[in-house]
Amino acid sequence: MNTPHKIGFVSLGCPKATVDSEQVITQLKAEGYEIVPSYDEADMVIVNTCGFIDSAVEESLDTIGEALQENGKVVVTGCLGARSEMIKEKFPSLLAVTGPHAKDEVMQAVHTHFPAPHDPFFDLVPKQGVKLTPRHYAYLKISEGCNHRCSFCIIPSFRGDLVSRPIDKVMQEAVHLANAGVKEILVISQDTSAYGVDVKYATQFWEGQPLKTKFLDLAKALGQLGVWVRMHYVYPYPHVDDVIPLMAKGIILPYLDIPFQHASPKILKLMKRPGNRERVLERIHAWREVCPELVIRSTFIVGFPGETDDDFQQLLDFIAEAQLDRVGCFMYSPVEGAAANELPDQVADGIKQERYDIFMQAQQVISTAKLQQRIGQTMKVLVEEQTDEGYVARSYADAPEIDGLVYIETDQALALGEFHQVEVVDTDEYDCYAILCSG
């Protein structure tokens, strides 16, 4: 029997890139390649890059350089790979450069230098594929690309327009994940609430049920699997209203990740973003009337070109009224190829930093107050890891890696990746502290 070729893999960037990495690794494993954790062991290294903002580009370039120095045989893929001329000029010894979501091209590069050791049709990997996340949660990507043309974003130039996966295929993958023991499915795409718009909401059949390729139908179907279902990257379109009752009934998690980005009409227009401040606030209040447990996380950009003190104040007023549960903030930075680079009235770095600090302090007050309301509540949590003091877990309000945590103080042994009931006894700005419920 031939010794399998060993492939090292470095995955950078967002959960959508993680899914791309999982698909390549699954194919590699299916064809008999061995995935190894170090440069020294690998015959070849694949680097899945990110190219969304300058810091991500820098990290990707540094990683490529490190891989070349430590190993020498490197294939580059991912969003930054779309700028292949720049990468090849900087690193002429690369074996190949491909763009994002390019499993076939990556595999072709691997085959060129290290042919597959055996026939890939043998069933060598689990039905759910190889995952880079812990076994108890997984990302489920429902589409590629985006139809928006936000002036600060170059992702459509990498990933193209919206291409929705057939809903029966999505559900088939979700079933495999649930059957494999996954307790939480995180639905991701560039624009989750636009799912199916490109195929005119085509109807497919899954387990005898007719399902439209649509956000609502997907949520209803995923809610039948008996796992946590968490929705990410949801634009606040009117039809999102229809999903809130499912959250109120516990069919999917009462959690929405909505990238509002700003609140000033002028800045939103410059960003080429949809959104009307008053309508958004009305919608948020209406959602909470239907589902009081709803948790909303969002991201915002401060210091966007043209942002005045008044625009920034409108943003502060918005978060004060919206009372969002989880908020991230970025200082605007130019991204090569983005239309916003050409906008006048660029904001000075010092003002960006000042506004960032003010924004985060304002949101910290909101987050602290909202978490204090949880003291005394009983919550279902998913245990993530063990510590010297007890365990770290997440509630329905906490997406992995980006939100807060629940710290459980206990001497009792808890299984990782399992659900438990806890009582919240204390909180701080971002996290909860809890004890196990008796019984």
C-alpha positions in Angstrom: 0.0 0.0 0.0 1.3 3.5 -0.9 2.1 5.8 1.9 -0.5 8.7 1.8 0.7 12.1 0.9 0.5 14.5 3.9 -1.2 17.9 3.5 -1.0 20.8 5.9 -3.9 23.2 6.0 -4.2 26.8 7.3 -7.7 28.3 7.3 -8.1 32.1 7.8 -11.1 34.4 7.7 -14.8 34.1 8.3 -17.1 31.1 8.8 -17.8 31.1 5.1 -14.1 30.5 4.5 -14.2 27.8 7.2 -16.8 25.9 5.2 -14.7 26.2 2.0 -11.8 24.7 4.0 -14.0 21.9 5.3 -15.1 21.0 1.8 -11.5 20.8 0.5 -10.3 18.8 3.6 -13.2 16.4 3.2 -12.3 15.8 -0.5 -8.6 15.4 0.5 -9.5 12.8 3.1 -11.9 11.1 0.7 -9.1 10.6 -1.7 -6.7 9.2 0.9 -4.6 12.2 1.7 -3.5 12.7 5.3 -4.1 16.0 7.0 -1.3 17.0 9.3 -1.0 19.9 11.8 2.6 21.1 11.2 4.7 22.5 8.3 7.4 19.9 9.1 5.2 16.9 8.6 3.5 18.2 5.4 4.4 17.4 1.8 2.4 20.4 0.8 0.6 23.3 2.6 -2.7 24.8 1.5 -3.4 28.3 2.8 -7.1 29.5 2.6 -6.8 33.3 2.8 -9.0 36.2 3.7 -8.9 39.6 1.8 -11.8 41.6 3.3 -9.9 44.3 5.2 -6.3 45.4 5.4 -5.5 43.5 8.6 -6.8 40.3 7.1 -4.8 40.8 3.9 -1.7 41.4 6.0 -2.3 38.3 8.1 -2.9 36.2 4.9 0.4 37.5 3.3 2.3 36.8 6.5 0.9 33.3 6.7 1.8 32.6 3.0 5.3 33.8 3.6 5.6 31.7 6.7 4.3 28.6 5.0 6.8 29.1 2.1 9.7 29.6 4.5 8.8 26.6 6.7 7.7 24.2 4.0 8.3 25.5 0.5 5.4 23.8 -1.3 2.4 26.0 -1.0 -1.0 26.4 -2.7 -3.0 29.6 -2.0 -6.8 29.7 -2.2 -9.6 31.9 -0.7 -10.7 35.5 -1.1 -7.2 37.0 -1.4 -6.4 34.4 -4.0 -8.7 36.4 -6.3 -5.9 38.9 -6.5 -3.6 36.3 -8.0 -1.3 38.6 -9.9 -0.4 40.5 -6.7 0.2 37.2 -4.8 2.3 35.6 -7.6 4.4 38.8 -7.9 5.1 38.7 -4.2 5.5 34.9 -3.9 6.6 33.6 -7.4 7.5 30.2 -6.0 3.9 29.3 -5.1 2.6 26.0 -6.7 -0.8 27.5 -7.5 -3.2 30.3 -6.6 -7.0 30.0 -6.8 -9.9 32.2 -5.7 -12.6 31.4 -3.0 -14.9 28.4 -3.1 -12.6 26.7 -5.6 -12.4 23.1 -4.3 -11.9 21.6 -7.8 -9.1 24.0 -8.7 -7.3 23.3 -5.4 -7.7 19.6 -5.8 -6.3 19.9 -9.4 -3.2 21.7 -8.0 -2.8 18.9 -5.4 -3.1 16.2 -8.0 -0.5 17.9 -10.2 2.2 17.6 -7.6 1.0 14.7 -5.4 -1.4 12.3 -7.2 -4.2 10.8 -5.2 -3.1 7.6 -3.6 -6.3 5.7 -4.4 -9.7 5.7 -5.9 -11.8 8.4 -4.3 -15.1 6.6 -4.7 -14.5 4.6 -1.5 -16.5 5.8 1.5 -13.6 7.0 3.6 -15.2 10.1 5.3 -18.4 10.5 7.3 -21.5 11.7 5.5 -21.3 15.1 7.2 -17.8 15.6 5.9 -14.7 16.7 7.8 -15.4 19.7 10.1 -12.9 22.2 11.5 -15.3 23.2 14.3 -15.8 21.2 17.5 -18.0 18.2 17.0 -21.1 19.8 18.8 -21.6 22.7 16.4 -21.1 23.3 12.6 -21.6 26.0 10.0 -24.2 25.4 7.3 -23.5 27.6 4.2 -26.7 28.1 2.2 -25.4 30.3 -0.6 -22.4 31.9 -2.3 -21.9 35.5 -3.3 -24.0 38.6 -2.8 -26.2 40.9 -4.9 -25.4 44.0 -2.8 -22.6 46.4 -3.8 -21.7 48.0 -0.5 -19.0 50.7 -1.2 -16.7 49.5 1.5 -16.8 45.8 0.5 -15.1 43.9 -2.3 -16.5 40.4 -1.5 -18.8 40.3 -4.6 -15.6 40.8 -6.7 -14.3 37.6 -5.1 -17.4 35.5 -4.7 -19.7 36.9 -7.4 -23.5 37.4 -7.2 -25.8 35.4 -5.1 -26.0 31.7 -5.9 -28.3 29.8 -3.6 -27.8 26.1 -2.9 -30.9 23.9 -3.6 -32.9 23.7 -0.3 -33.1 19.9 -0.5 -29.3 19.7 -0.7 -29.0 22.1 2.3 -31.4 20.0 4.3 -29.6 16.8 3.4 -26.4 18.2 4.8 -28.1 19.5 7.9 -29.6 16.0 8.5 -26.1 14.4 8.2 -24.8 17.0 10.7 -27.6 16.3 13.2 -27.2 12.5 12.8 -23.5 12.9 13.5 -24.2 14.5 16.9 -24.0 18.2 16.1 -26.1 20.1 18.6 -26.0 23.5 17.0 -26.2 24.5 13.3 -25.1 28.0 12.4 -26.7 29.1 9.1 -24.3 31.4 7.2 -24.1 33.1 3.8 -23.3 36.6 2.7 -27.0 37.6 2.8 -29.0 34.9 4.5 -32.4 36.5 4.2 -32.0 36.8 0.4 -31.8 33.0 0.1 -33.5 31.8 -3.0 -34.1 35.2 -4.7 -31.8 34.2 -7.5 -33.7 31.0 -8.3 -37.1 32.7 -7.8 -37.7 30.6 -4.6 -37.8 27.3 -6.5 -39.6 24.5 -4.8 -37.7 21.3 -4.0 -38.8 18.2 -2.1 -37.2 17.0 1.1 -38.5 13.9 2.9 -41.7 14.3 1.0 -42.2 17.9 2.0 -42.3 20.6 -0.7 -40.0 23.4 0.4 -39.4 26.7 -1.3 -35.8 27.8 -1.6 -36.6 30.6 0.9 -35.5 31.9 4.3 -38.8 31.0 6.0 -39.1 27.5 4.6 -35.5 26.8 5.5 -36.0 27.9 9.1 -39.1 25.8 9.4 -37.4 22.7 8.0 -34.2 23.1 10.1 -36.4 23.5 13.2 -37.6 19.9 12.7 -34.1 18.5 13.4 -34.2 18.9 17.2 -30.9 21.0 17.3 -30.2 24.6 18.0 -30.5 26.6 14.7 -28.8 30.0 14.7 -29.2 32.6 11.9 -26.3 34.8 10.8 -25.9 37.7 8.4 -29.6 38.5 8.1 -30.6 41.7 6.4 -33.8 43.2 8.0 -36.0 42.6 5.0 -39.8 42.7 5.7 -40.1 38.9 5.2 -37.8 38.4 8.2 -40.9 39.3 10.3 -42.3 35.9 9.4 -39.5 34.0 11.1 -39.9 35.7 14.4 -42.9 33.6 15.5 -40.8 30.5 14.9 -38.3 31.9 17.4 -41.1 32.7 19.9 -42.2 29.0 19.7 -38.7 27.7 20.2 -38.5 26.2 16.7 -35.2 28.0 16.0 -33.1 30.1 18.4 -34.4 33.6 19.1 -31.2 35.1 17.8 -30.5 37.3 14.7 -27.1 38.5 13.5 -27.9 41.6 11.5 -25.0 43.8 10.1 -26.6 47.2 10.3 -23.3 49.0 9.8 -24.6 52.5 10.6 -27.8 54.6 11.3 -27.2 57.9 9.6 -29.2 58.0 6.3 -26.4 59.9 4.7 -23.7 57.4 5.6 -25.9 54.4 4.7 -26.4 56.0 1.3 -22.6 56.5 0.9 -22.2 52.9 2.0 -24.8 51.8 -0.6 -26.5 50.0 2.2 -30.3 49.4 2.6 -31.9 50.5 5.7 -34.1 53.2 7.2 -33.4 54.1 10.8 -37.0 54.6 11.9 -38.3 51.6 10.0 -35.5 49.4 11.5 -36.3 50.6 15.0 -40.0 49.9 14.4 -39.2 46.5 13.2 -37.0 45.7 16.2 -39.7 46.8 18.6 -42.3 44.7 16.7 -40.0 41.7 16.8 -39.6 42.0 20.5 -43.3 42.3 21.0 -43.7 38.9 19.3 -40.5 37.3 20.9 -39.3 39.1 24.0 -36.4 36.7 24.3 -35.0 37.8 21.0 -31.2 38.6 21.0 -29.9 40.8 18.2 -26.2 41.1 17.4 -24.8 43.6 14.9 -21.7 45.2 13.6 -21.1 48.9 12.9 -18.4 51.0 11.2 -17.3 54.3 12.6 -15.1 56.9 10.8 -16.6 56.1 7.3 -15.7 58.8 4.7 -18.0 61.8 5.2 -19.1 60.8 8.7 -19.6 64.0 10.7 -20.2 64.5 14.4 -23.9 64.7 13.7 -23.8 61.4 11.8 -21.9 59.7 14.6 -24.4 61.1 17.1 -27.3 59.5 15.1 -25.5 56.2 15.4 -25.2 56.6 19.2 -28.9 57.6 19.4 -29.7 54.5 17.4 -27.9 52.0 19.6 -29.4 53.8 22.7 -32.9 53.2 21.4 -32.4 49.8 19.7 -30.8 48.3 22.8 -29.0 45.7 20.8 -27.7 42.7 22.9 -24.3 42.0 21.1 -22.4 44.6 19.1 -19.1 44.7 17.3 -17.5 47.9 15.9 -14.8 48.5 13.3 -12.9 51.7 12.5 -13.2 52.2 8.7 -10.1 51.3 6.8 -9.6 51.5 3.0 -9.7 48.1 1.2 -8.0 47.9 -2.1 -10.6 47.9 -4.9 -13.4 49.3 -2.8 -15.5 52.2 -4.1 -15.4 54.0 -0.8 -11.7 54.7 -1.3 -12.6 57.4 -3.7 -15.1 59.2 -1.4 -14.2 62.7 -0.3 -14.0 63.8 3.4 -11.9 60.9 4.7 -12.0 60.9 8.5 -8.7 61.3 10.4 -7.4 58.3 12.3 -7.5 60.1 15.6 -11.2 60.9 15.2 -11.9 57.3 14.2 -10.3 56.1 17.4 -12.1 58.6 19.5 -15.5 57.6 18.0 -14.7 53.9 18.4 -13.9 54.4 22.1 -17.1 56.4 22.7 -19.2 53.9 20.8 -17.9 50.9 22.6 -18.3 52.6 26.0 -21.9 53.4 25.2 -22.6 49.9 24.1 -20.8 48.4 27.1 -23.3 50.2 29.4 -26.2 48.7 27.3 -24.7 45.2 27.3 -24.0 45.4 31.1 -27.6 46.4 31.9 -29.2 43.8 29.6 -27.1 41.0 31.1 -27.9 42.1 34.6 -31.6 41.3 33.8 -30.6 37.7 33.4 -29.5 37.3 37.0 -31.8 34.7 38.6 -32.9 33.3 35.2 -32.6 29.6 34.3 -31.0 29.0 31.0 -30.1 26.1 28.8 -26.5 26.1 27.9 -24.1 24.1 25.6 -20.9 23.2 27.4 -17.8 24.2 25.5 -14.7 23.4 27.6 -13.5 22.7 31.1 -11.4 25.1 33.3 -9.8 25.0 36.7 -12.9 26.7 38.2 -15.5 24.7 36.3 -16.8 24.9 32.8 -17.3 27.4 29.9 -20.6 27.3 28.1 -22.8 29.2 25.7 -26.5 30.1 25.9 -28.9 30.7 23.0 -27.7 34.4 23.2 -24.1 33.5 22.4 -22.7 32.6 19.0 -19.3 30.8 19.1 -16.2 33.0 19.0 -17.9 36.3 18.7 -20.3 36.7 21.7 -20.1 36.3 25.4 -19.9 33.2 27.5 -21.5 31.5 30.5 -19.0 30.4 33.2 -20.3 27.5 35.3 -18.7 27.1 38.8 -19.1 23.4 39.7 -17.2 20.4 41.0 -19.6 18.1 39.1 -18.2 16.4 35.9 -20.0 17.7 32.8 -19.7 16.2 29.3 -18.4 18.7 26.7 -20.7 19.4 23.8 -23.8 18.6 25.9 -26.7 20.7 27.1 -27.3 21.6 30.8 -29.7 23.8 32.8 -28.0 26.6 34.8 -29.1 29.5 37.0 -27.4 32.9 36.3 -26.0 34.3 39.6 -23.9 37.2 38.3 -22.9 39.0 35.1 -20.4 41.6 33.9 -20.1 43.6 30.7 -20.3 40.6 28.3 -20.5 37.3 30.2 -22.7 35.4 32.6 -21.7 33.4 35.7 -23.9 30.5 36.7 -24.4 27.4 38.8 -26.0 24.1 37.8 -29.7 23.7 38.5 -30.4 21.0 41.0 -32.2 17.9 39.8 
